[in-house]
């Protein structure tokens, strides 16, 4: 506890993460991620998904990246990322208009 008798900020973050990971929705999400990959494979579908902030089209410079390695970047022109891996923990950099990834996104 802090001198003003409030919990440390790190303990709140850790507690909320544990609550989320301990819930049923986290387990269902993990199963659905695995199931989606199997369904795509069985249907001979591409593993790639489009992640975009609501636009119907995305136009910009194309960059092949690992999202966690470029999350601190600032793109000064509209940029579409081909992200080989997304964990869900990353922040989307400013200037990115779309992300294309083979990873299942929650």
N, CA, C and O atoms as a GROMACS GRO file, in nm:
protein
  424
    1UNK      N    1   0.084  -0.120   0.000
    1UNK     CA    2   0.000   0.000   0.000
    1UNK      C    3   0.087   0.124   0.000
    1UNK      O    4   0.200   0.125   0.049
    2UNK      N    5   0.030   0.229  -0.057
    2UNK     CA    6   0.101   0.357  -0.062
    2UNK      C    7   0.077   0.432   0.068
    2UNK      O    8  -0.010   0.393   0.147
    3UNK      N    9   0.150   0.539   0.092
    3UNK     CA   10   0.130   0.615   0.216
    3UNK      C   11  -0.014   0.665   0.235
    3UNK      O   12  -0.059   0.678   0.348
    4UNK      N   13  -0.085   0.692   0.126
    4UNK     CA   14  -0.223   0.737   0.140
    4UNK      C   15  -0.322   0.620   0.145
    4UNK      O   16  -0.442   0.638   0.127
    5UNK      N   17  -0.268   0.499   0.170
    5UNK     CA   18  -0.348   0.379   0.193
    5UNK      C   19  -0.422   0.330   0.068
    5UNK      O   20  -0.528   0.268   0.079
    6UNK      N   21  -0.366   0.357  -0.050
    6UNK     CA   22  -0.423   0.307  -0.175
    6UNK      C   23  -0.333   0.196  -0.228
    6UNK      O   24  -0.212   0.197  -0.202
    7UNK      N   25  -0.390   0.102  -0.301
    7UNK     CA   26  -0.305  -0.005  -0.355
    7UNK      C   27  -0.209   0.048  -0.461
    7UNK      O   28  -0.239   0.146  -0.529
    8UNK      N   29  -0.093  -0.017  -0.473
    8UNK     CA   30   0.004   0.019  -0.575
    8UNK      C   31  -0.059  -0.005  -0.713
    8UNK      O   32  -0.137  -0.099  -0.729
    9UNK      N   33  -0.025   0.078  -0.811
    9UNK     CA   34  -0.085   0.065  -0.944
    9UNK      C   35  -0.050  -0.068  -1.010
    9UNK      O   36  -0.132  -0.124  -1.082
   10UNK      N   37   0.071  -0.121  -0.986
   10UNK     CA   38   0.110  -0.248  -1.046
   10UNK      C   39   0.022  -0.361  -0.994
   10UNK      O   40  -0.006  -0.457  -1.066
   11UNK      N   41  -0.022  -0.351  -0.867
   11UNK     CA   42  -0.104  -0.459  -0.811
   11UNK      C   43  -0.244  -0.460  -0.873
   11UNK      O   44  -0.305  -0.566  -0.887
   12UNK      N   45  -0.294  -0.344  -0.909
   12UNK     CA   46  -0.425  -0.336  -0.975
   12UNK      C   47  -0.416  -0.399  -1.113
   12UNK      O   48  -0.504  -0.476  -1.152
   13UNK      N   49  -0.310  -0.366  -1.186
   13UNK     CA   50  -0.291  -0.424  -1.319
   13UNK      C   51  -0.279  -0.575  -1.311
   13UNK      O   52  -0.341  -0.647  -1.390
   14UNK      N   53  -0.199  -0.624  -1.217
   14UNK     CA   54  -0.180  -0.768  -1.203
   14UNK      C   55  -0.311  -0.836  -1.164
   14UNK      O   56  -0.344  -0.943  -1.216
   15UNK      N   57  -0.385  -0.777  -1.072
   15UNK     CA   58  -0.511  -0.836  -1.027
   15UNK      C   59  -0.611  -0.846  -1.142
   15UNK      O   60  -0.675  -0.949  -1.160
   16UNK      N   61  -0.625  -0.737  -1.220
   16UNK     CA   62  -0.723  -0.739  -1.329
   16UNK      C   63  -0.683  -0.840  -1.436
   16UNK      O   64  -0.769  -0.906  -1.494
   17UNK      N   65  -0.552  -0.852  -1.462
   17UNK     CA   66  -0.508  -0.952  -1.560
   17UNK      C   67  -0.540  -1.092  -1.513
   17UNK      O   68  -0.585  -1.176  -1.592
   18UNK      N   69  -0.519  -1.119  -1.386
   18UNK     CA   70  -0.549  -1.251  -1.332
   18UNK      C   71  -0.700  -1.280  -1.335
   18UNK      O   72  -0.741  -1.393  -1.359
   19UNK      N   73  -0.781  -1.178  -1.311
   19UNK     CA   74  -0.926  -1.196  -1.317
   19UNK      C   75  -0.967  -1.235  -1.458
   19UNK      O   76  -1.047  -1.327  -1.478
   20UNK      N   77  -0.912  -1.165  -1.558
   20UNK     CA   78  -0.946  -1.194  -1.697
   20UNK      C   79  -0.898  -1.334  -1.735
   20UNK      O   80  -0.975  -1.413  -1.792
   21UNK      N   81  -0.773  -1.366  -1.704
   21UNK     CA   82  -0.718  -1.497  -1.743
   21UNK      C   83  -0.785  -1.612  -1.667
   21UNK      O   84  -0.784  -1.726  -1.716
   22UNK      N   85  -0.841  -1.585  -1.552
   22UNK     CA   86  -0.906  -1.690  -1.474
   22UNK      C   87  -1.052  -1.711  -1.510
   22UNK      O   88  -1.117  -1.801  -1.458
   23UNK      N   89  -1.104  -1.626  -1.599
   23UNK     CA   90  -1.245  -1.635  -1.634
   23UNK      C   91  -1.273  -1.733  -1.746
   23UNK      O   92  -1.183  -1.775  -1.819
   24UNK      N   93  -1.399  -1.769  -1.760
   24UNK     CA   94  -1.443  -1.864  -1.862
   24UNK      C   95  -1.419  -1.809  -2.003
   24UNK      O   96  -1.385  -1.885  -2.093
   25UNK      N   97  -1.436  -1.679  -2.022
   25UNK     CA   98  -1.422  -1.623  -2.156
   25UNK      C   99  -1.279  -1.638  -2.208
   25UNK      O  100  -1.259  -1.655  -2.328
   26UNK      N  101  -1.180  -1.633  -2.122
   26UNK     CA  102  -1.041  -1.652  -2.164
   26UNK      C  103  -1.021  -1.794  -2.216
   26UNK      O  104  -0.957  -1.815  -2.319
   27UNK      N  105  -1.075  -1.892  -2.144
   27UNK     CA  106  -1.063  -2.033  -2.186
   27UNK      C  107  -1.138  -2.057  -2.317
   27UNK      O  108  -1.087  -2.126  -2.406
   28UNK      N  109  -1.257  -2.002  -2.328
   28UNK     CA  110  -1.335  -2.017  -2.451
   28UNK      C  111  -1.262  -1.952  -2.568
   28UNK      O  112  -1.260  -2.006  -2.679
   29UNK      N  113  -1.202  -1.836  -2.545
   29UNK     CA  114  -1.126  -1.767  -2.650
   29UNK      C  115  -1.011  -1.853  -2.700
   29UNK      O  116  -0.986  -1.860  -2.820
   30UNK      N  117  -0.940  -1.918  -2.609
   30UNK     CA  118  -0.828  -2.004  -2.648
   30UNK      C  119  -0.876  -2.122  -2.732
   30UNK      O  120  -0.813  -2.158  -2.831
   31UNK      N  121  -0.988  -2.181  -2.693
   31UNK     CA  122  -1.044  -2.293  -2.770
   31UNK      C  123  -1.090  -2.244  -2.907
   31UNK      O  124  -1.066  -2.312  -3.008
   32UNK      N  125  -1.154  -2.128  -2.912
   32UNK     CA  126  -1.202  -2.074  -3.040
   32UNK      C  127  -1.087  -2.042  -3.134
   32UNK      O  128  -1.099  -2.064  -3.255
   33UNK      N  129  -0.976  -1.991  -3.082
   33UNK     CA  130  -0.860  -1.963  -3.165
   33UNK      C  131  -0.810  -2.091  -3.233
   33UNK      O  132  -0.782  -2.093  -3.352
   34UNK      N  133  -0.801  -2.199  -3.154
   34UNK     CA  134  -0.756  -2.327  -3.208
   34UNK      C  135  -0.857  -2.382  -3.308
   34UNK      O  136  -0.820  -2.433  -3.414
   35UNK      N  137  -0.984  -2.372  -3.274
   35UNK     CA  138  -1.090  -2.422  -3.362
   35UNK      C  139  -1.094  -2.345  -3.493
   35UNK      O  140  -1.111  -2.404  -3.600
   36UNK      N  141  -1.076  -2.213  -3.487
   36UNK     CA  142  -1.077  -2.132  -3.609
   36UNK      C  143  -0.966  -2.175  -3.704
   36UNK      O  144  -0.988  -2.186  -3.824
   37UNK      N  145  -0.847  -2.200  -3.650
   37UNK     CA  146  -0.736  -2.244  -3.734
   37UNK      C  147  -0.768  -2.378  -3.801
   37UNK      O  148  -0.738  -2.396  -3.919
   38UNK      N  149  -0.830  -2.470  -3.728
   38UNK     CA  150  -0.866  -2.600  -3.784
   38UNK      C  151  -0.974  -2.585  -3.892
   38UNK      O  152  -0.968  -2.652  -3.995
   39UNK      N  153  -1.072  -2.499  -3.868
   39UNK     CA  154  -1.179  -2.477  -3.967
   39UNK      C  155  -1.122  -2.416  -4.094
   39UNK      O  156  -1.157  -2.458  -4.205
   40UNK      N  157  -1.035  -2.317  -4.080
   40UNK     CA  158  -0.972  -2.255  -4.198
   40UNK      C  159  -0.890  -2.359  -4.274
   40UNK      O  160  -0.894  -2.362  -4.398
   41UNK      N  161  -0.818  -2.443  -4.203
   41UNK     CA  162  -0.738  -2.547  -4.267
   41UNK      C  163  -0.828  -2.647  -4.340
   41UNK      O  164  -0.800  -2.683  -4.454
   42UNK      N  165  -0.934  -2.693  -4.275
   42UNK     CA  166  -1.025  -2.790  -4.336
   42UNK      C  167  -1.095  -2.732  -4.458
   42UNK      O  168  -1.124  -2.804  -4.554
   43UNK      N  169  -1.123  -2.603  -4.456
   43UNK     CA  170  -1.190  -2.538  -4.569
   43UNK      C  171  -1.094  -2.486  -4.673
   43UNK      O  172  -1.136  -2.419  -4.768
   44UNK      N  173  -0.965  -2.517  -4.659
   44UNK     CA  174  -0.861  -2.469  -4.751
   44UNK      C  175  -0.865  -2.316  -4.763
   44UNK      O  176  -0.847  -2.261  -4.872
   45UNK      N  177  -0.890  -2.250  -4.650
   45UNK     CA  178  -0.895  -2.105  -4.648
   45UNK      C  179  -0.761  -2.048  -4.604
   45UNK      O  180  -0.683  -2.115  -4.537
   46UNK      N  181  -0.736  -1.926  -4.641
   46UNK     CA  182  -0.615  -1.858  -4.600
   46UNK      C  183  -0.616  -1.835  -4.449
   46UNK      O  184  -0.722  -1.818  -4.389
   47UNK      N  185  -0.499  -1.834  -4.390
   47UNK     CA  186  -0.487  -1.808  -4.246
   47UNK      C  187  -0.489  -1.658  -4.217
   47UNK      O  188  -0.501  -1.619  -4.101
   48UNK      N  189  -0.478  -1.575  -4.319
   48UNK     CA  190  -0.467  -1.431  -4.298
   48UNK      C  191  -0.600  -1.368  -4.263
   48UNK      O  192  -0.704  -1.403  -4.320
   49UNK      N  193  -0.596  -1.273  -4.169
   49UNK     CA  194  -0.713  -1.196  -4.130
   49UNK      C  195  -0.680  -1.048  -4.148
   49UNK      O  196  -0.564  -1.008  -4.147
   50UNK      N  197  -0.784  -0.970  -4.165
   50UNK     CA  198  -0.768  -0.826  -4.177
   50UNK      C  199  -0.812  -0.762  -4.047
   50UNK      O  200  -0.921  -0.791  -3.997
   51UNK      N  201  -0.728  -0.675  -3.991
   51UNK     CA  202  -0.764  -0.599  -3.871
   51UNK      C  203  -0.758  -0.453  -3.913
   51UNK      O  204  -0.652  -0.402  -3.949
   52UNK      N  205  -0.872  -0.384  -3.907
   52UNK     CA  206  -0.877  -0.246  -3.953
   52UNK      C  207  -0.972  -0.167  -3.864
   52UNK      O  208  -1.071  -0.223  -3.815
   53UNK      N  209  -0.945  -0.039  -3.841
   53UNK     CA  210  -1.031   0.040  -3.753
   53UNK      C  211  -1.160   0.087  -3.820
   53UNK      O  212  -1.193   0.205  -3.814
   54UNK      N  213  -1.232  -0.003  -3.885
   54UNK     CA  214  -1.365   0.026  -3.934
   54UNK      C  215  -1.378   0.072  -4.077
   54UNK      O  216  -1.489   0.077  -4.129
   55UNK      N  217  -1.270   0.106  -4.144
   55UNK     CA  218  -1.280   0.150  -4.283
   55UNK      C  219  -1.308   0.028  -4.372
   55UNK      O  220  -1.266  -0.083  -4.342
   56UNK      N  221  -1.379   0.052  -4.481
   56UNK     CA  222  -1.407  -0.058  -4.573
   56UNK      C  223  -1.289  -0.085  -4.665
   56UNK      O  224  -1.276  -0.195  -4.718
   57UNK      N  225  -1.203   0.014  -4.684
   57UNK     CA  226  -1.082  -0.006  -4.763
   57UNK      C  227  -0.965   0.053  -4.686
   57UNK      O  228  -0.982   0.144  -4.604
   58UNK      N  229  -0.848   0.001  -4.712
   58UNK     CA  230  -0.726   0.054  -4.649
   58UNK      C  231  -0.623   0.076  -4.758
   58UNK      O  232  -0.588  -0.016  -4.832
   59UNK      N  233  -0.577   0.196  -4.768
   59UNK     CA  234  -0.478   0.231  -4.869
   59UNK      C  235  -0.358   0.291  -4.798
   59UNK      O  236  -0.373   0.374  -4.709
   60UNK      N  237  -0.240   0.249  -4.837
   60UNK     CA  238  -0.120   0.305  -4.776
   60UNK      C  239   0.004   0.228  -4.812
   60UNK      O  240  -0.001   0.134  -4.892
   61UNK      N  241   0.114   0.269  -4.754
   61UNK     CA  242   0.242   0.202  -4.774
   61UNK      C  243   0.236   0.067  -4.705
   61UNK      O  244   0.184   0.056  -4.594
   62UNK      N  245   0.288  -0.035  -4.770
   62UNK     CA  246   0.285  -0.170  -4.716
   62UNK      C  247   0.416  -0.199  -4.645
   62UNK      O  248   0.524  -0.177  -4.701
   63UNK      N  249   0.409  -0.250  -4.519
   63UNK     CA  250   0.528  -0.283  -4.442
   63UNK      C  251   0.510  -0.424  -4.382
   63UNK      O  252   0.405  -0.455  -4.326
   64UNK      N  253   0.613  -0.507  -4.393
   64UNK     CA  254   0.612  -0.641  -4.334
   64UNK      C  255   0.684  -0.632  -4.200
   64UNK      O  256   0.802  -0.598  -4.196
   65UNK      N  257   0.614  -0.662  -4.089
   65UNK     CA  258   0.669  -0.636  -3.955
   65UNK      C  259   0.629  -0.744  -3.855
   65UNK      O  260   0.541  -0.826  -3.881
   66UNK      N  261   0.695  -0.742  -3.741
   66UNK     CA  262   0.648  -0.807  -3.619
   66UNK      C  263   0.592  -0.692  -3.536
   66UNK      O  264   0.668  -0.603  -3.498
   67UNK      N  265   0.463  -0.692  -3.507
   67UNK     CA  266   0.398  -0.576  -3.448
   67UNK      C  267   0.462  -0.531  -3.317
   67UNK      O  268   0.475  -0.411  -3.293
   68UNK      N  269   0.503  -0.624  -3.233
   68UNK     CA  270   0.563  -0.586  -3.105
   68UNK      C  271   0.694  -0.508  -3.123
   68UNK      O  272   0.734  -0.433  -3.035
   69UNK      N  273   0.759  -0.526  -3.237
   69UNK     CA  274   0.885  -0.456  -3.262
   69UNK      C  275   0.866  -0.316  -3.319
   69UNK      O  276   0.960  -0.237  -3.319
   70UNK      N  277   0.746  -0.284  -3.367
   70UNK     CA  278   0.724  -0.152  -3.427
   70UNK      C  279   0.615  -0.072  -3.357
   70UNK      O  280   0.575   0.033  -3.406
   71UNK      N  281   0.567  -0.121  -3.244
   71UNK     CA  282   0.455  -0.053  -3.177
   71UNK      C  283   0.488   0.086  -3.127
   71UNK      O  284   0.398   0.166  -3.102
   72UNK      N  285   0.615   0.118  -3.114
   72UNK     CA  286   0.657   0.252  -3.071
   72UNK      C  287   0.680   0.347  -3.189
   72UNK      O  288   0.704   0.466  -3.169
   73UNK      N  289   0.673   0.293  -3.311
   73UNK     CA  290   0.695   0.374  -3.432
   73UNK      C  291   0.579   0.470  -3.453
   73UNK      O  292   0.469   0.449  -3.403
   74UNK      N  293   0.606   0.575  -3.527
   74UNK     CA  294   0.501   0.666  -3.574
   74UNK      C  295   0.513   0.672  -3.725
   74UNK      O  296   0.618   0.710  -3.777
   75UNK      N  297   0.408   0.633  -3.796
   75UNK     CA  298   0.408   0.637  -3.941
   75UNK      C  299   0.342   0.767  -3.985
   75UNK      O  300   0.230   0.798  -3.946
   76UNK      N  301   0.414   0.843  -4.066
   76UNK     CA  302   0.368   0.975  -4.106
   76UNK      C  303   0.284   0.973  -4.233
   76UNK      O  304   0.240   1.078  -4.280
   77UNK      N  305   0.262   0.857  -4.287
   77UNK     CA  306   0.173   0.840  -4.402
   77UNK      C  307   0.089   0.715  -4.374
   77UNK      O  308   0.133   0.627  -4.300
   78UNK      N  309  -0.031   0.706  -4.433
   78UNK     CA  310  -0.113   0.587  -4.409
   78UNK      C  311  -0.033   0.460  -4.439
   78UNK      O  312   0.028   0.448  -4.546
   79UNK      N  313  -0.032   0.367  -4.344
   79UNK     CA  314   0.050   0.247  -4.357
   79UNK      C  315  -0.033   0.123  -4.328
   79UNK      O  316  -0.110   0.120  -4.232
   80UNK      N  317  -0.017   0.022  -4.412
   80UNK     CA  318  -0.080  -0.108  -4.392
   80UNK      C  319   0.031  -0.203  -4.347
   80UNK      O  320   0.134  -0.215  -4.415
   81UNK      N  321   0.012  -0.269  -4.234
   81UNK     CA  322   0.113  -0.361  -4.183
   81UNK      C  323   0.077  -0.505  -4.215
   81UNK      O  324  -0.038  -0.547  -4.198
   82UNK      N  325   0.175  -0.580  -4.262
   82UNK     CA  326   0.164  -0.725  -4.273
   82UNK      C  327   0.237  -0.779  -4.151
   82UNK      O  328   0.360  -0.790  -4.151
   83UNK      N  329   0.162  -0.811  -4.048
   83UNK     CA  330   0.221  -0.851  -3.920
   83UNK      C  331   0.226  -1.003  -3.912
   83UNK      O  332   0.122  -1.069  -3.914
   84UNK      N  333   0.345  -1.057  -3.901
   84UNK     CA  334   0.360  -1.202  -3.895
   84UNK      C  335   0.308  -1.260  -3.764
   84UNK      O  336   0.276  -1.378  -3.756
   85UNK      N  337   0.301  -1.175  -3.662
   85UNK     CA  338   0.253  -1.224  -3.531
   85UNK      C  339   0.189  -1.110  -3.454
   85UNK      O  340   0.241  -0.999  -3.449
   86UNK      N  341   0.074  -1.141  -3.394
   86UNK     CA  342   0.005  -1.047  -3.304
   86UNK      C  343  -0.037  -1.126  -3.181
   86UNK      O  344  -0.097  -1.233  -3.192
   87UNK      N  345  -0.005  -1.074  -3.063
   87UNK     CA  346  -0.044  -1.143  -2.939
   87UNK      C  347  -0.166  -1.080  -2.875
   87UNK      O  348  -0.233  -1.143  -2.793
   88UNK      N  349  -0.196  -0.956  -2.912
   88UNK     CA  350  -0.306  -0.884  -2.849
   88UNK      C  351  -0.257  -0.788  -2.742
   88UNK      O  352  -0.335  -0.706  -2.692
   89UNK      N  353  -0.131  -0.796  -2.708
   89UNK     CA  354  -0.073  -0.708  -2.607
   89UNK      C  355  -0.017  -0.580  -2.669
   89UNK      O  356   0.011  -0.484  -2.597
   90UNK      N  357   0.000  -0.578  -2.801
   90UNK     CA  358   0.064  -0.465  -2.867
   90UNK      C  359  -0.030  -0.347  -2.883
   90UNK      O  360  -0.152  -0.359  -2.879
   91UNK      N  361   0.032  -0.231  -2.900
   91UNK     CA  362  -0.041  -0.109  -2.936
   91UNK      C  363  -0.025  -0.088  -3.085
   91UNK      O  364   0.082  -0.114  -3.141
   92UNK      N  365  -0.130  -0.041  -3.150
   92UNK     CA  366  -0.122  -0.012  -3.293
   92UNK      C  367  -0.060   0.126  -3.309
   92UNK      O  368  -0.110   0.224  -3.254
   93UNK      N  369   0.048   0.135  -3.385
   93UNK     CA  370   0.118   0.263  -3.400
   93UNK      C  371   0.033   0.368  -3.471
   93UNK      O  372  -0.050   0.334  -3.555
   94UNK      N  373   0.054   0.495  -3.437
   94UNK     CA  374  -0.014   0.602  -3.509
   94UNK      C  375   0.023   0.598  -3.657
   94UNK      O  376   0.138   0.574  -3.693
   95UNK      N  377  -0.076   0.621  -3.742
   95UNK     CA  378  -0.055   0.621  -3.886
   95UNK      C  379  -0.089   0.489  -3.953
   95UNK      O  380  -0.098   0.482  -4.075
   96UNK      N  381  -0.109   0.384  -3.873
   96UNK     CA  382  -0.145   0.254  -3.931
   96UNK      C  383  -0.295   0.253  -3.960
   96UNK      O  384  -0.377   0.282  -3.872
   97UNK      N  385  -0.330   0.220  -4.085
   97UNK     CA  386  -0.471   0.219  -4.124
   97UNK      C  387  -0.528   0.078  -4.131
   97UNK      O  388  -0.650   0.061  -4.133
   98UNK      N  389  -0.440  -0.024  -4.134
   98UNK     CA  390  -0.487  -0.163  -4.135
   98UNK      C  391  -0.372  -0.255  -4.098
   98UNK      O  392  -0.255  -0.222  -4.115
   99UNK      N  393  -0.409  -0.372  -4.047
   99UNK     CA  394  -0.311  -0.476  -4.016
   99UNK      C  395  -0.363  -0.606  -4.074
   99UNK      O  396  -0.479  -0.642  -4.053
  100UNK      N  397  -0.279  -0.676  -4.147
  100UNK     CA  398  -0.312  -0.806  -4.202
  100UNK      C  399  -0.224  -0.908  -4.131
  100UNK      O  400  -0.102  -0.892  -4.126
  101UNK      N  401  -0.285  -1.012  -4.074
  101UNK     CA  402  -0.209  -1.108  -3.992
  101UNK      C  403  -0.265  -1.249  -4.005
  101UNK      O  404  -0.384  -1.266  -4.029
  102UNK      N  405  -0.179  -1.350  -3.989
  102UNK     CA  406  -0.229  -1.487  -3.986
  102UNK      C  407  -0.274  -1.530  -3.846
  102UNK      O  408  -0.335  -1.636  -3.831
  103UNK      N  409  -0.247  -1.449  -3.745
  103UNK     CA  410  -0.285  -1.482  -3.608
  103UNK      C  411  -0.432  -1.453  -3.583
  103UNK      O  412  -0.488  -1.357  -3.637
  104UNK      N  413  -0.495  -1.536  -3.500
  104UNK     CA  414  -0.632  -1.510  -3.458
  104UNK      C  415  -0.629  -1.395  -3.361
  104UNK      O  416  -0.546  -1.392  -3.270
  105UNK      N  417  -0.719  -1.300  -3.379
  105UNK     CA  418  -0.724  -1.181  -3.295
  105UNK      C  419  -0.851  -1.185  -3.213
  105UNK      O  420  -0.960  -1.208  -3.267
  106UNK      N  421  -0.838  -1.163  -3.081
  106UNK     CA  422  -0.956  -1.164  -2.993
  106UNK      C  423  -1.043  -1.043  -3.020
  106UNK      O  424  -1.147  -1.026  -2.955
   0.00000   0.00000   0.00000
